[in-house]
């Protein structure tokens, strides 16, 4: 399955369990791919009931499910001093397509969504 996310086409790799759960999903679901720039890079996939308004790109998979991409960065690089999650801000990209992932893999197991993305 493929999805147009901004200027890039993203390959969706959806497990059978995830396909079944998407068919059963009663409420809205936004699948956010976060690319985190700090002292190092981190990739994380969030599953939210309400999409964040500050994503770089968003596309609807169907009437209830959307996929979004959000690059963020920390304001500083002092990992030793951070307790919990550091404060981040959305990173404005000049060439969003260059950073938008090429694939997104989704699974649903033991009552929880999981996902990963790559280039």
Secondary structure, 3 states (H helix, E strand, C coil): CEEEECCEEEEEEECHHHHHHHHHCCCCEEEEEEEEECCCEEEEEEEECCCCCCCCEEEECCCCEEEEEEEEEECCCCHHHCCCCCCEEECCCCCHHHHCCCEEEEEEECCEEEEEEEC
